[in-house]
Amino acid sequence: MIETTANLGLLFLSCILLSVLYWQIVYPVIIRRLRFQLFEIRDSLRLIGSDTGVGRSKAYIELEGFVCTTIRVVPAISIISFLWFCFANNDRLKNEMTPKREGEPTGFEYIRTSTARVALLMMALNSPWMVFLSGSCAFMCFALGRITRLQLYRDTEIFVERIPHDSSSHLQMA
């Protein structure tokens, strides 16, 4: 009985130590690195816009808005919010196909998927237990073909675009 209590106490203290280590050391460093990655993506987008002269096009403005909203808001959103959005809007997301944007420079698609990838990673870092618990379910969905990587990136883009622009004022940034 005493040994079991001691083991549970040790497990509890280990969880507290790991939690403090994650949230105070590991998490801020990784989030800062990912935010700088997003700034780098935004800078490369602006370079493409100035070099090719598409800085005033609709596609450029929409993509820059997506990147800037991701930088501003996504570090405060957990993956649970994204999953809830996907499940609540599953039928609409399947019907809402993102067409190939005409007249878009070649680097725009890469910038869009890179931004979505970083946004997903940031949301996952905001809820590590949810990612740990749902990892096997996500793996099965990928293995069975229920989810594709491009569909996940497209859903992330739609999710970030639908965040109200004034909502960042009440979100606490990390």
C-alpha positions as CSV (number, residue, x, y, z in Angstrom):
1,M,0.0,0.0,0.0
2,I,2.8,2.4,0.9
3,E,4.8,1.4,-2.1
4,T,1.9,2.0,-4.4
5,T,1.3,5.5,-2.9
6,A,4.9,6.3,-3.2
7,N,5.0,5.2,-6.9
8,L,1.8,7.3,-7.6
9,G,3.4,10.3,-5.8
10,L,6.6,9.9,-7.8
11,L,4.5,9.6,-11.0
12,F,2.6,12.8,-10.1
13,L,5.7,14.8,-9.3
14,S,7.3,13.6,-12.6
15,C,4.2,14.8,-14.5
16,I,4.4,18.1,-12.8
17,L,8.1,18.4,-13.6
18,L,7.6,17.5,-17.2
19,S,4.7,19.9,-17.6
20,V,6.7,22.8,-16.1
21,L,9.7,21.9,-18.4
22,Y,7.4,21.7,-21.5
23,W,5.4,24.9,-20.9
24,Q,8.3,27.1,-19.5
25,I,11.2,26.0,-21.6
26,V,10.4,23.8,-24.6
27,Y,7.1,25.4,-25.7
28,P,8.3,29.1,-25.8
29,V,11.4,28.2,-27.7
30,I,9.6,26.1,-30.4
31,I,6.8,28.6,-30.8
32,R,9.3,31.5,-31.2
33,R,11.1,29.4,-33.8
34,L,7.9,28.7,-35.7
35,R,6.8,32.3,-35.6
36,F,10.2,33.3,-37.1
37,Q,9.6,30.7,-39.7
38,L,6.3,32.4,-40.5
39,F,8.0,35.8,-40.7
40,E,10.5,34.3,-43.1
41,I,7.6,32.9,-45.2
42,R,6.0,36.3,-45.2
43,D,9.2,38.0,-46.2
44,S,9.7,35.6,-49.1
45,L,6.1,36.3,-50.2
46,R,6.8,40.0,-50.2
47,L,9.9,39.4,-52.1
48,I,7.9,37.5,-54.8
49,G,5.4,40.3,-54.8
50,S,7.9,43.0,-55.3
51,D,10.1,41.1,-57.9
52,T,7.2,39.9,-60.0
53,G,5.0,43.0,-59.6
54,V,2.0,41.1,-58.3
55,G,1.9,42.9,-55.0
56,R,-1.5,44.5,-55.7
57,S,-3.2,41.4,-57.1
58,K,-6.1,39.8,-55.2
59,A,-4.2,36.4,-54.8
60,Y,-1.2,38.2,-53.2
61,I,-3.4,40.2,-50.8
62,E,-5.4,37.1,-49.8
63,L,-2.2,35.1,-49.3
64,E,-0.5,37.8,-47.3
65,G,-3.6,38.1,-45.1
66,F,-3.5,34.4,-44.5
67,V,0.1,34.5,-43.4
68,C,-0.3,37.6,-41.2
69,T,-3.4,36.1,-39.6
70,T,-1.5,32.9,-38.9
71,I,1.3,34.9,-37.3
72,R,-1.0,36.9,-35.2
73,V,-3.7,34.4,-34.0
74,V,-2.6,30.8,-34.4
75,P,-0.2,30.7,-31.5
76,A,-3.2,31.1,-29.2
77,I,-5.4,28.4,-30.8
78,S,-5.3,24.8,-29.8
79,I,-5.7,21.8,-32.1
80,I,-9.0,21.0,-30.4
81,S,-10.6,24.2,-31.9
82,F,-9.4,23.2,-35.3
83,L,-10.7,19.6,-35.0
84,W,-14.0,21.0,-33.7
85,F,-14.2,23.3,-36.7
86,C,-13.5,20.4,-39.1
87,F,-16.1,18.1,-37.6
88,A,-18.7,20.8,-37.4
89,N,-18.1,21.9,-41.0
90,N,-17.3,18.5,-42.5
91,D,-19.9,18.6,-45.3
92,R,-19.2,22.2,-46.2
93,L,-15.4,21.6,-46.3
94,K,-15.8,18.6,-48.6
95,N,-17.8,20.7,-51.0
96,E,-15.6,23.8,-50.8
97,M,-12.8,22.9,-53.1
98,T,-10.0,25.4,-53.4
99,P,-9.7,25.9,-57.1
100,K,-6.3,26.4,-58.7
101,R,-5.9,30.1,-58.5
102,E,-5.4,31.5,-62.0
103,G,-2.6,33.9,-62.6
104,E,-0.8,33.0,-59.4
105,P,3.0,33.1,-59.3
106,T,4.6,29.6,-58.9
107,G,5.8,30.2,-55.3
108,F,2.3,31.0,-53.9
109,E,1.2,27.4,-53.6
110,Y,4.4,26.5,-51.7
111,I,3.9,29.5,-49.4
112,R,0.3,28.5,-48.7
113,T,1.1,24.9,-47.8
114,S,4.1,25.9,-45.7
115,T,2.0,28.4,-43.8
116,A,-0.7,25.8,-43.2
117,R,1.9,23.2,-42.1
118,V,3.4,25.6,-39.5
119,A,-0.1,26.6,-38.3
120,L,-1.0,23.0,-37.7
121,L,2.2,22.4,-35.8
122,M,1.6,25.5,-33.7
123,M,-1.9,24.4,-32.9
124,A,-0.6,20.9,-32.0
125,L,2.0,22.4,-29.6
126,N,-0.8,24.3,-27.8
127,S,-2.5,21.0,-26.9
128,P,0.1,18.3,-26.5
129,W,-2.1,15.8,-24.6
130,M,-4.8,16.0,-27.3
131,V,-2.2,15.3,-29.9
132,F,-0.8,12.4,-27.9
133,L,-4.2,10.9,-27.3
134,S,-5.5,11.4,-30.9
135,G,-2.4,10.5,-32.7
136,S,-3.4,6.9,-33.4
137,C,-6.8,7.9,-34.7
138,A,-5.2,10.4,-37.1
139,F,-2.7,7.8,-38.3
140,M,-5.6,5.4,-39.0
141,C,-7.5,8.1,-40.9
142,F,-4.4,8.8,-43.0
143,A,-3.8,5.1,-43.6
144,L,-7.4,4.5,-44.7
145,G,-7.4,7.4,-47.0
146,R,-10.1,9.4,-45.1
147,I,-7.8,12.4,-44.7
148,T,-5.1,13.6,-47.1
149,R,-2.3,16.0,-46.4
150,L,-3.5,18.5,-48.9
151,Q,-7.0,18.3,-47.6
152,L,-5.7,19.0,-44.1
153,Y,-3.7,22.0,-45.3
154,R,-6.8,23.3,-47.2
155,D,-8.9,22.9,-44.1
156,T,-6.3,24.8,-42.1
157,E,-6.3,27.6,-44.5
158,I,-10.1,27.9,-44.4
159,F,-10.1,27.7,-40.6
160,V,-7.5,30.5,-40.3
161,E,-9.3,32.7,-42.9
162,R,-12.6,32.4,-41.1
163,I,-11.2,33.6,-37.8
164,P,-12.6,37.1,-37.3
165,H,-9.9,39.7,-37.7
166,D,-10.9,41.5,-34.5
167,S,-10.8,38.2,-32.4
168,S,-7.1,38.6,-31.8
169,S,-7.8,41.3,-29.3
170,H,-9.3,38.9,-26.8
171,L,-6.9,36.0,-27.4
172,Q,-3.9,35.8,-25.2
173,M,-0.8,35.5,-27.3
174,A,1.9,33.1,-26.3
